[in-house]
Amino acid sequence: MAIIPALGIGYGETKIIETYDLFKAIVEEMEFSSNFKDGYWIELIADAILESAEKG
């Protein structure tokens, strides 16, 4: 695959990198990020942003 300068990587490449990181974490018995705890904190932040926008 040719890489075109200044275009970055696409969705497919991103998923390949995420899959590699997941498998590597499993093999090395390390915690994978993002995990449930990360998602929980992100959702709390998203809720706070929404509440702030609603209250102005």
Secondary structure by P-SEA (a helix, b strand, c coil): ccccccccccaaaaaaaaaaaaaaaaaacccccccaaaaaaaaaaaaaaaaaaaac
